[in-house]
Amino acid sequence: MYRKLFKYVFVLIIFLVGFSSSAQCAMCRAVLESEEGGTKAEAINDGIVYLMIFPYVMVAIVFYVVYRMKFKKKPQEDV
């Protein structure tokens, strides 16, 4: 039981931990490095976070629907 729980917690931690990545297209990197104020870099980071939210929201909706279907109480019939 604890082994199974440990596996789930471990996978959850792996998904929640952020990894540093320097993978960018050449054009984006050139624009962000050439600007001095940093406003474009902040805007690109905000856009990435904005786009990242939607898959999580969709997965949450699917899990909620499955949860409601599985644990929905059946109406009692009057006999």
GIFEN-V98028 format. One record per residue. N is the residue number from 0. RES is the residue in three letters. PHI is phi as a letter, one per 30 degrees, with the letter a starting at -180 (NA if undefined). NEAR is the number of other ideal C-beta (glycine too) atoms within 8 Angstrom. D_FIRST is the distance of its C-alpha to the first C-alpha in Angstrom with 2 decimals. Layout:
n->[N,N]
res->[RES,RES]
phi->[PHI,PHI]
near->[NEAR,NEAR]
d_first->[D_FIRST,D_FIRST]
This chain:
n->[0,1,2,3,4,5,6,7,8,9,10,11,12,13,14,15,16,17,18,19,20,21,22,23,24,25,26,27,28,29,30,31,32,33,34,35,36,37,38,39,40,41,42,43,44,45,46,47,48,49,50,51,52,53,54,55,56,57,58,59,60,61,62,63,64,65,66,67,68,69,70,71,72,73,74,75,76,77,78]
res->[MET,TYR,ARG,LYS,LEU,PHE,LYS,TYR,VAL,PHE,VAL,LEU,ILE,ILE,PHE,LEU,VAL,GLY,PHE,SER,SER,SER,ALA,GLN,CYS,ALA,MET,CYS,ARG,ALA,VAL,LEU,GLU,SER,GLU,GLU,GLY,GLY,THR,LYS,ALA,GLU,ALA,ILE,ASN,ASP,GLY,ILE,VAL,TYR,LEU,MET,ILE,PHE,PRO,TYR,VAL,MET,VAL,ALA,ILE,VAL,PHE,TYR,VAL,VAL,TYR,ARG,MET,LYS,PHE,LYS,LYS,LYS,PRO,GLN,GLU,ASP,VAL]
phi->[NA,d,d,d,d,d,d,d,d,d,d,d,d,d,d,d,d,d,c,d,b,c,d,b,d,d,d,d,d,d,d,d,d,d,d,c,d,i,d,d,d,d,d,d,d,d,d,d,d,d,d,d,d,d,d,d,d,d,d,d,d,d,d,d,d,d,d,d,d,d,c,d,d,d,d,d,c,d,c]
near->[4,5,6,7,8,8,8,8,8,8,8,8,8,7,6,6,6,4,4,4,4,4,3,7,5,6,6,9,9,8,9,11,6,5,10,3,5,7,7,10,9,8,8,10,8,8,8,8,8,7,7,8,8,7,7,8,8,8,8,8,8,8,8,8,8,8,8,8,7,6,6,6,4,4,4,4,4,3,2]
d_first->[0.00,3.80,5.40,5.34,6.35,8.63,10.12,11.05,12.50,14.27,15.82,16.88,18.52,20.27,21.77,22.89,24.54,28.14,29.80,33.51,35.45,39.16,39.39,42.18,44.99,48.24,50.07,47.49,47.30,51.11,51.55,48.98,50.38,53.99,53.62,54.19,53.09,49.52,49.68,49.05,45.99,44.60,45.45,43.69,40.54,40.66,41.13,38.12,35.92,37.51,36.78,33.18,32.43,33.13,30.32,27.76,29.59,29.65,25.91,25.34,27.82,26.17,22.75,24.67,26.56,23.55,21.94,25.28,25.68,22.35,22.63,26.41,27.78,30.19,33.65,34.69,37.75,40.60,41.71]
